Amino acid sequence: MAEVHPNLALKALMNEYGLSARKLADAINTAEESLFGRPGNATDRQIRRWLAGESGTPHLHYLTALITVFKVPAEQLGFALTGSRSRQLATLEAGSTPLPDRPADLQESSTMLRRDFVLAATGNLLSFAFAPLPAAGRVGMSDVGRIRESIDQLHAVDDAYGGEQLADVAENYVRQIEGAMARCLYGPNVEKALYQVIGELHASAGWFAFDSGDHPRAAHNFDAGLRAGLLAGDRMLQARIWSYMSRQSWELGRAMETVTIARAALEVTRKGRDHRLSALLHGRMALGYAASGESSRCAGALARAEICLDRAASTPPAWLAFVGPGEVLGAAAMAHMDLAQPDRAAYQEEQGMALLDPRFRRNRFAKLVHLSECHLAAGRPEQATATGHQALDLYKSVNCPRWAVRLGRFSSKLAGANLPEAKAFVERYASMYTA
């Protein structure tokens, strides 16, 4: 087995610039957007693998971004550069070839590397280069680690653009992994890890389908994910899927089922639960209680969600990264709308907006739509339309059909009310919708 050496040079550069793994990933993604015209998909998990020496030479687009961030030659980044990578970098530095629209190395090994493409609402073509899976031989834990990085990429795109079309990508990758499992050898630990990543992909596909308004497809993926979670013996994965199912139940008007599913997830993970997951599940229970008109139980669940969030670690998994103060306040706002308290809901949603991490553009769009609904329900059409215009600013760049439908309903309510403040918004929405 090849000896693994930590990347001390990269660590030194990060210390010099005061960058954590998360901040370096953000800087790389920003640099890629400047270089290639689209945001990058680096994750803090990827950075940590580089630092530990667990990942080989990065793809060309990562190397180019790192050179831009640290302003040093590639040789000073601490990676063992392959001959092909060195030639590609030399070509770029010579200026004989423009920076590629999609990094050239993503086109290598076409028989092993499967690419999926997602058309963002902006019209930009986002490329996913999933981890290569062996055509024969053995599957190892390093292969599983690369699969996890690909899953993190999916959630990074969902955070920025929304999940429409991502369900196709996740389901396709499940089929690739299952194909590799059918033709390759692996030990019991790798088998468990493979079922875990299959379950994670089904969980993600289910959420993406739900966010696109496709409830039957979401339910199918949730069931498949639970089955994989059982085979892997992973209770946290099962609880994650139950959190999605609980949210779906609330959306479908099944108030007590919302509570029951969230409570089951809390119970099964009682001895080893992530505090952010606890906060998310208590928020789900609050939604169910509010929909049932149980205001005191709703308040208790929201209080527990805040307590759990205060105990949360600073480095959550990619799928849980959205659970912060803004998410908990958003759950409170939706709950208080169900309790017919739109003034309080609007105040909480505004607070949540102020605390939302800028990278969660999809969540910002959802919050703006909901805040518009809150203001309108509270009898403040001028504020409602102002917030609605902010939602329209993101409308063309976020693929989130579930909240896009609600924005359309909001526009219809404004049009039906025949309010002078609303005319400009209704006209703008109509022009954008038909564009």
RODO-2510 file (C-alpha; in nm, 4 decimals, decimal comma):
residues 435
     n   res          X          Y          Z
     1     m     0,0000     0,0000     0,0000
     2     a     0,1318     0,3455    -0,0903
     3     e     0,2520     0,5523     0,2032
     4     v     0,0349     0,8533     0,2857
     5     h     0,2064     1,1833     0,3671
     6     p     0,0235     1,4909     0,5024
     7     n     0,0422     1,7972     0,2797
     8     l     0,2446     2,0261     0,5054
     9     a     0,3031     2,2835     0,2304
    10     l    -0,0698     2,3391     0,1791
    11     k    -0,1232     2,3535     0,5553
    12     a     0,1474     2,6206     0,5858
    13     l    -0,0137     2,8291     0,3119
    14     m    -0,3538     2,8038     0,4813
    15     n    -0,1997     2,9133     0,8133
    16     e    -0,0227     3,2046     0,6442
    17     y    -0,3512     3,3255     0,4927
    18     g    -0,5584     3,2408     0,8006
    19     l    -0,7855     3,0040     0,6082
    20     s    -0,9822     2,7154     0,7567
    21     a    -1,0840     2,4223     0,5367
    22     r    -1,4283     2,5749     0,4883
    23     k    -1,2881     2,9196     0,4018
    24     l    -1,0368     2,7743     0,1562
    25     a    -1,3166     2,5772    -0,0152
    26     d    -1,5159     2,9007    -0,0486
    27     a    -1,2114     3,0837    -0,1857
    28     i    -1,1506     2,8070    -0,4417
    29     n    -1,5141     2,8180    -0,5534
    30     t    -1,4987     3,1961    -0,5918
    31     a    -1,1761     3,1693    -0,7919
    32     e    -1,3298     2,9060    -1,0189
    33     e    -1,6269     3,1320    -1,0870
    34     s    -1,3879     3,4093    -1,1901
    35     l    -1,1754     3,1756    -1,4043
    36     f    -1,4357     2,9508    -1,5642
    37     g    -1,7566     3,1534    -1,5444
    38     r    -1,9316     2,9222    -1,2961
    39     p    -1,8977     2,8614    -0,9196
    40     g    -1,6723     2,5770    -0,8105
    41     n    -1,7822     2,2788    -0,6038
    42     a    -1,4942     2,2338    -0,3587
    43     t    -1,5902     2,1207    -0,0078
    44     d    -1,4188     2,1329     0,3308
    45     r    -1,4121     1,7508     0,3246
    46     q    -1,2049     1,7703     0,0060
    47     i    -0,9622     2,0160     0,1645
    48     r    -0,9155     1,7902     0,4663
    49     r    -0,8422     1,4925     0,2377
    50     w    -0,5770     1,6996     0,0587
    51     l    -0,4228     1,8007     0,3911
    52     a    -0,4163     1,4401     0,5122
    53     g    -0,2619     1,3205     0,1862
    54     e    -0,5568     1,0880     0,1249
    55     s    -0,6389     1,2345    -0,2157
    56     g    -0,4036     1,2359    -0,5137
    57     t    -0,3254     1,5203    -0,7498
    58     p    -0,6293     1,7519    -0,7661
    59     h    -0,8171     1,8099    -1,0889
    60     l    -0,6847     2,0880    -1,3089
    61     h    -0,9623     2,3299    -1,2149
    62     y    -0,8791     2,2943    -0,8432
    63     l    -0,5073     2,3441    -0,9048
    64     t    -0,5721     2,6524    -1,1159
    65     a    -0,7972     2,7973    -0,8454
    66     l    -0,5404     2,7202    -0,5713
    67     i    -0,2708     2,8963    -0,7711
    68     t    -0,5025     3,1963    -0,8002
    69     v    -0,5874     3,1975    -0,4280
    70     f    -0,2317     3,1632    -0,2954
    71     k    -0,0466     3,3281    -0,5857
    72     v     0,2249     3,0594    -0,5896
    73     p     0,3389     2,8085    -0,8562
    74     a     0,1742     2,4677    -0,8509
    75     e     0,4978     2,3091    -0,7256
    76     q     0,4632     2,5004    -0,3964
    77     l     0,1161     2,3603    -0,3197
    78     g     0,2559     2,0316    -0,1864
    79     f     0,0994     1,7920    -0,4373
    80     a     0,2823     1,5273    -0,6390
    81     l     0,2031     1,6484    -0,9902
    82     t     0,1595     1,3861    -1,2616
    83     g     0,3199     1,4378    -1,6008
    84     s    -0,0135     1,5094    -1,7690
    85     r    -0,1113     1,7609    -1,5015
    86     s     0,2227     1,9411    -1,5323
    87     r     0,1804     1,9639    -1,9107
    88     q    -0,1720     2,1010    -1,8744
    89     l    -0,0527     2,3667    -1,6295
    90     a     0,2373     2,4591    -1,8567
    91     t    -0,0070     2,5027    -2,1450
    92     l    -0,2231     2,7358    -1,9407
    93     e     0,0739     2,9372    -1,8152
    94     a     0,2040     2,9735    -2,1725
    95     g    -0,1290     3,1216    -2,2704
    96     s    -0,1501     2,9120    -2,5855
    97     t    -0,4886     2,7716    -2,4879
    98     p    -0,7693     2,9656    -2,3190
    99     l    -0,8985     2,8375    -1,9865
   100     p    -1,1470     2,5631    -2,0698
   101     d    -1,5176     2,6027    -2,0161
   102     r    -1,5006     2,2665    -1,8394
   103     p    -1,1580     2,1651    -1,7077
   104     a    -0,9760     1,9404    -1,9545
   105     d    -0,9052     1,6695    -1,6989
   106     l    -1,2770     1,6121    -1,6548
   107     q    -1,2717     1,4724    -2,0064
   108     e    -1,0053     1,2101    -1,9245
   109     s    -1,0780     0,8403    -1,8738
   110     s    -1,4140     0,8633    -2,0480
   111     t    -1,4691     0,4882    -2,0123
   112     m    -1,4441     0,5130    -1,6332
   113     l    -1,5663     0,8626    -1,5513
   114     r    -1,9358     0,9305    -1,5852
   115     r    -2,0467     1,2932    -1,6260
   116     d    -2,3914     1,4288    -1,5634
   117     f    -2,5063     1,7730    -1,6669
   118     v    -2,7598     1,9965    -1,4990
   119     l    -2,9038     2,3012    -1,6704
   120     a    -2,9257     2,5784    -1,4123
   121     a    -3,2013     2,8367    -1,4265
   122     t    -2,9433     3,0894    -1,5410
   123     g    -2,8868     2,8862    -1,8565
   124     n    -2,5373     2,7876    -1,7454
   125     l    -2,4399     2,4245    -1,7963
   126     l    -2,3124     2,2788    -1,4709
   127     s    -2,0902     1,9746    -1,5048
   128     f    -2,0662     1,6943    -1,2534
   129     a    -1,7636     1,4718    -1,2853
   130     f    -1,8406     1,1892    -1,0471
   131     a    -1,5694     0,9811    -0,8880
   132     p    -1,4462     0,7053    -1,1225
   133     l    -1,5669     0,3604    -1,0215
   134     p    -1,3599     0,0497    -1,1047
   135     a    -1,4625    -0,1521    -1,4082
   136     a    -1,3282    -0,4655    -1,2364
   137     g    -1,1168    -0,5714    -0,9403
   138     r    -1,1752    -0,4385    -0,5891
   139     v    -1,3640    -0,1415    -0,4492
   140     g    -1,1912     0,0166    -0,1493
   141     m    -1,2607     0,2818     0,1133
   142     s    -1,0755     0,5396    -0,0986
   143     d    -1,3402     0,4874    -0,3697
   144     v    -1,6125     0,5446    -0,1098
   145     g    -1,4392     0,8641     0,0047
   146     r    -1,4441     1,0004    -0,3507
   147     i    -1,8133     0,9103    -0,3815
   148     r    -1,8841     1,1143    -0,0680
   149     e    -1,7067     1,4130    -0,2219
   150     s    -1,9368     1,3840    -0,5239
   151     i    -2,2408     1,3810    -0,2947
   152     d    -2,1137     1,6980    -0,1266
   153     q    -2,0928     1,8582    -0,4722
   154     l    -2,4614     1,7882    -0,5295
   155     h    -2,5582     1,9651    -0,2087
   156     a    -2,3320     2,2604    -0,2852
   157     v    -2,5209     2,3115    -0,6133
   158     d    -2,8564     2,2647    -0,4388
   159     d    -2,7604     2,5284    -0,1817
   160     a    -2,6790     2,7765    -0,4578
   161     y    -2,9282     2,6950    -0,7330
   162     g    -3,1962     2,4618    -0,5977
   163     g    -3,2426     2,0931    -0,6645
   164     e    -3,4478     2,0691    -0,9834
   165     q    -3,2889     1,8070    -1,2136
   166     l    -3,0503     1,6933    -0,9380
   167     a    -3,2711     1,3941    -0,8555
   168     d    -3,1851     1,2525    -1,2004
   169     v    -2,8151     1,2960    -1,1275
   170     a    -2,8316     1,1302    -0,7837
   171     e    -3,0401     0,8362    -0,9056
   172     n    -2,8054     0,7802    -1,1982
   173     y    -2,5080     0,7690    -0,9663
   174     v    -2,6842     0,5079    -0,7509
   175     r    -2,7120     0,2895    -1,0608
   176     q    -2,3401     0,3345    -1,1289
   177     i    -2,2481     0,2318    -0,7746
   178     e    -2,4790    -0,0685    -0,7856
   179     g    -2,3185    -0,1688    -1,1159
   180     a    -1,9718    -0,1492    -0,9601
   181     m    -2,0920    -0,3602    -0,6663
   182     a    -2,2172    -0,6260    -0,9105
   183     r    -1,8892    -0,6559    -1,0998
   184     c    -1,6259    -0,5914    -0,8293
   185     l    -1,5017    -0,7430    -0,5044
   186     y    -1,5090    -0,5711    -0,1642
   187     g    -1,4889    -0,6547     0,2039
   188     p    -1,7631    -0,6262     0,4681
   189     n    -1,6578    -0,2788     0,5849
   190     v    -1,6572    -0,1452     0,2297
   191     e    -1,9951    -0,3121     0,1677
   192     k    -2,1426    -0,1288     0,4658
   193     a    -1,9946     0,2011     0,3457
   194     l    -2,1313     0,1454    -0,0060
   195     y    -2,4808     0,0906     0,1294
   196     q    -2,4367     0,4092     0,3306
   197     v    -2,3521     0,6193     0,0249
   198     i    -2,6341     0,4582    -0,1737
   199     g    -2,8695     0,5528     0,1094
   200     e    -2,7296     0,9061     0,1169
   201     l    -2,7810     0,9433    -0,2566
   202     h    -3,1401     0,8163    -0,2326
   203     a    -3,1990     1,0577     0,0560
   204     s    -3,0645     1,3455    -0,1518
   205     a    -3,2622     1,2395    -0,4597
   206     g    -3,5768     1,2212    -0,2476
   207     w    -3,5247     1,5715    -0,1146
   208     f    -3,4486     1,7093    -0,4602
   209     a    -3,7657     1,5447    -0,5964
   210     f    -3,9719     1,6788    -0,3054
   211     d    -3,8357     2,0291    -0,3601
   212     s    -3,9406     1,9976    -0,7230
   213     g    -4,2954     1,9019    -0,6228
   214     d    -4,2686     1,5339    -0,7248
   215     h    -4,4011     1,3645    -0,4105
   216     p    -4,4305     1,0054    -0,5467
   217     r    -4,0715     1,0103    -0,6689
   218     a    -3,9580     1,1560    -0,3372
   219     a    -4,1378     0,8824    -0,1438
   220     h    -3,9822     0,6116    -0,3635
   221     n    -3,6329     0,7440    -0,2945
   222     f    -3,6987     0,7802     0,0767
   223     d    -3,8119     0,4156     0,0956
   224     a    -3,5045     0,3002    -0,0994
   225     g    -3,2805     0,5116     0,1228
   226     l    -3,4284     0,3626     0,4397
   227     r    -3,3684     0,0136     0,3030
   228     a    -3,0036     0,0981     0,2315
   229     g    -2,9723     0,2560     0,5754
   230     l    -3,0972    -0,0654     0,7354
   231     l    -2,8485    -0,2738     0,5357
   232     a    -2,5700    -0,0385     0,6458
   233     g    -2,6927    -0,0359     1,0067
   234     d    -2,6787     0,3464     0,9956
   235     r    -2,9348     0,5012     1,2309
   236     m    -2,8227     0,8566     1,1571
   237     l    -2,8937     0,8035     0,7882
   238     q    -3,2372     0,6667     0,8717
   239     a    -3,3059     0,9679     1,0951
   240     r    -3,1965     1,2006     0,8159
   241     i    -3,4479     1,0430     0,5786
   242     w    -3,7207     1,0574     0,8420
   243     s    -3,6525     1,4305     0,8787
   244     y    -3,7228     1,4673     0,5061
   245     m    -4,0330     1,2494     0,5291
   246     s    -4,1599     1,4541     0,8232
   247     r    -4,1259     1,7745     0,6215
   248     q    -4,3068     1,6128     0,3306
   249     s    -4,5904     1,5008     0,5588
   250     w    -4,6361     1,8590     0,6797
   251     e    -4,6425     1,9826     0,3204
   252     l    -4,9151     1,7268     0,2433
   253     g    -5,1267     1,8401     0,5384
   254     r    -5,0614     1,5376     0,7628
   255     a    -4,9991     1,7219     1,0879
   256     m    -4,9756     1,4362     1,3375
   257     e    -4,7786     1,2164     1,0975
   258     t    -4,5272     1,5013     1,0820
   259     v    -4,4845     1,4813     1,4601
   260     t    -4,4814     1,1010     1,4742
   261     i    -4,2064     1,0623     1,2136
   262     a    -3,9874     1,3316     1,3719
   263     r    -4,0336     1,1786     1,7170
   264     a    -3,9350     0,8339     1,5846
   265     a    -3,6167     0,9809     1,4372
   266     l    -3,5303     1,1453     1,7686
   267     e    -3,5896     0,8224     1,9566
   268     v    -3,3833     0,5953     1,7336
   269     t    -3,0810     0,8289     1,7468
   270     r    -3,1124     0,9242     2,1124
   271     k    -2,7603     0,8076     2,2111
   272     g    -2,5572     0,9394     1,9191
   273     r    -2,7386     1,2194     1,7424
   274     d    -2,5888     1,5271     1,5760
   275     h    -2,7183     1,8369     1,7573
   276     r    -2,8063     2,0037     1,4264
   277     l    -3,0173     1,7036     1,3348
   278     s    -3,1876     1,7336     1,6760
   279     a    -3,2628     2,0998     1,6062
   280     l    -3,4024     2,0116     1,2633
   281     l    -3,6251     1,7348     1,4015
   282     h    -3,7617     1,9491     1,6853
   283     g    -3,8386     2,2136     1,4226
   284     r    -4,0319     1,9522     1,2257
   285     m    -4,2302     1,8628     1,5374
   286     a    -4,3085     2,2308     1,5887
   287     l    -4,4570     2,2451     1,2371
   288     g    -4,6778     1,9452     1,3080
   289     y    -4,7981     2,0814     1,6407
   290     a    -4,8749     2,4215     1,4859
   291     a    -5,0714     2,2619     1,2028
   292     s    -5,2756     2,0817     1,4714
   293     g    -5,3371     2,4089     1,6595
   294     e    -5,1275     2,3010     1,9606
   295     s    -4,9483     2,6300     2,0295
   296     s    -4,7935     2,5347     2,3664
   297     r    -4,6392     2,2139     2,2306
   298     c    -4,5184     2,4066     1,9277
   299     a    -4,3448     2,6601     2,1525
   300     g    -4,1783     2,3807     2,3495
   301     a    -4,0477     2,2128     2,0351
   302     l    -3,9063     2,5414     1,9038
   303     a    -3,7344     2,6083     2,2361
   304     r    -3,5729     2,2639     2,2246
   305     a    -3,4603     2,3287     1,8670
   306     e    -3,2792     2,6453     1,9775
   307     i    -3,1117     2,4661     2,2692
   308     c    -2,9886     2,1870     2,0427
   309     l    -2,8558     2,4331     1,7865
   310     d    -2,6524     2,6105     2,0555
   311     r    -2,4712     2,2794     2,1196
   312     a    -2,4035     2,2029     1,7528
   313     a    -2,0523     2,1511     1,6178
   314     s    -1,9095     2,4023     1,3705
   315     t    -1,8395     2,1500     1,0912
   316     p    -2,1626     1,9688     0,9972
   317     p    -2,1973     1,7238     0,7079
   318     a    -2,2894     1,8881     0,3776
   319     w    -2,6572     1,7914     0,3893
   320     l    -2,6964     1,9451     0,7401
   321     a    -2,4992     2,2642     0,6763
   322     f    -2,8192     2,4620     0,6139
   323     v    -2,9406     2,4042     0,9711
   324     g    -2,8477     2,7221     1,1519
   325     p    -3,0285     3,0047     1,3319
   326     g    -3,1918     3,1110     1,0052
   327     e    -3,3422     2,7651     0,9532
   328     v    -3,4789     2,7397     1,3085
   329     l    -3,6310     3,0877     1,2833
   330     g    -3,7769     2,9928     0,9450
   331     a    -3,9455     2,6887     1,0991
   332     a    -4,0826     2,9149     1,3729
   333     a    -4,2159     3,1559     1,1095
   334     m    -4,3952     2,8790     0,9200
   335     a    -4,5360     2,7423     1,2451
   336     h    -4,6723     3,0807     1,3488
   337     m    -4,8327     3,1284     1,0101
   338     d    -5,0217     2,8036     1,0750
   339     l    -5,1178     2,9439     1,4157
   340     a    -5,2614     3,2551     1,2414
   341     q    -4,9914     3,4876     1,3795
   342     p    -4,8547     3,6492     1,0621
   343     d    -4,6996     3,9505     1,2386
   344     r    -4,4878     3,7248     1,4562
   345     a    -4,4084     3,5023     1,1582
   346     a    -4,2862     3,7993     0,9519
   347     y    -4,0640     3,9191     1,2366
   348     q    -3,9071     3,5738     1,2762
   349     e    -3,8545     3,5306     0,9022
   350     e    -3,6846     3,8704     0,8831
   351     q    -3,4530     3,7691     1,1683
   352     g    -3,3828     3,4397     0,9937
   353     m    -3,2996     3,6191     0,6684
   354     a    -3,0420     3,8344     0,8476
   355     l    -2,8705     3,5246     0,9908
   356     l    -2,8719     3,3158     0,6732
   357     d    -2,5335     3,2225     0,5270
   358     p    -2,5009     3,3938     0,1828
   359     r    -2,4129     3,0678     0,0075
   360     f    -2,7636     2,9317     0,0674
   361     r    -2,9242     3,1198    -0,2212
   362     r    -3,1974     2,8591    -0,2667
   363     n    -3,3022     2,9030     0,0982
   364     r    -3,2915     3,2803     0,0625
   365     f    -3,5346     3,2579    -0,2292
   366     a    -3,7685     3,0382    -0,0209
   367     k    -3,7508     3,2740     0,2751
   368     l    -3,8244     3,5783     0,0594
   369     v    -4,1329     3,4088    -0,0842
   370     h    -4,2542     3,3110     0,2619
   371     l    -4,1829     3,6556     0,4044
   372     s    -4,3904     3,8062     0,1237
   373     e    -4,6780     3,5753     0,2222
   374     c    -4,6377     3,6744     0,5883
   375     h    -4,6496     4,0479     0,5151
   376     l    -4,9544     4,0074     0,2918
   377     a    -5,1365     3,8012     0,5558
   378     a    -5,0510     4,0685     0,8143
   379     g    -5,2142     4,3373     0,5986
   380     r    -4,8933     4,5024     0,4769
   381     p    -4,9171     4,4886     0,0950
   382     e    -4,6437     4,7488     0,0390
   383     q    -4,3877     4,5457     0,2377
   384     a    -4,5167     4,2260     0,0783
   385     t    -4,4561     4,3553    -0,2730
   386     a    -4,1124     4,4929    -0,1820
   387     t    -4,0088     4,1514    -0,0517
   388     g    -4,1716     3,9872    -0,3523
   389     h    -3,9504     4,1934    -0,5824
   390     q    -3,6437     4,0629    -0,3947
   391     a    -3,7683     3,7091    -0,4551
   392     l    -3,8065     3,7887    -0,8245
   393     d    -3,4426     3,9036    -0,8294
   394     l    -3,3477     3,5409    -0,7549
   395     y    -3,6287     3,3783    -0,9520
   396     k    -3,4309     3,3246    -1,2721
   397     s    -3,1211     3,1857    -1,1011
   398     v    -3,2750     2,9404    -0,8530
   399     n    -3,4425     2,6155    -0,9602
   400     c    -3,6886     2,5487    -0,6793
   401     p    -4,0302     2,4624    -0,8267
   402     r    -4,1982     2,4148    -0,4891
   403     w    -4,1359     2,7750    -0,3845
   404     a    -4,1747     2,9056    -0,7402
   405     v    -4,5329     2,7743    -0,7313
   406     r    -4,5931     2,9609    -0,4052
   407     l    -4,4532     3,2790    -0,5588
   408     g    -4,7077     3,2372    -0,8393
   409     r    -4,9879     3,1998    -0,5850
   410     f    -4,8659     3,5124    -0,4079
   411     s    -4,8791     3,7040    -0,7352
   412     s    -5,2337     3,5783    -0,7989
   413     k    -5,3459     3,6960    -0,4548
   414     l    -5,2006     4,0393    -0,5204
   415     a    -5,3695     4,0573    -0,8590
   416     g    -5,7022     3,9494    -0,7094
   417     a    -5,6801     4,2102    -0,4342
   418     n    -5,6462     4,4883    -0,6944
   419     l    -5,4013     4,6860    -0,4799
   420     p    -5,2196     4,9848    -0,6341
   421     e    -4,8913     4,8787    -0,4653
   422     a    -4,9093     4,5391    -0,6329
   423     k    -4,9486     4,6330    -0,9997
   424     a    -4,5791     4,6649    -1,0785
   425     f    -4,4997     4,3340    -0,9093
   426     v    -4,7791     4,1450    -1,0872
   427     e    -4,6665     4,2809    -1,4239
   428     r    -4,3017     4,1988    -1,3538
   429     y    -4,3859     3,8461    -1,2409
   430     a    -4,5989     3,7877    -1,5522
   431     s    -4,3210     3,9066    -1,7816
   432     m    -4,0604     3,6865    -1,6110
   433     y    -4,2863     3,3815    -1,5981
   434     t    -4,3592     3,3960    -1,9704
   435     a    -4,0040     3,4874    -2,0729
***
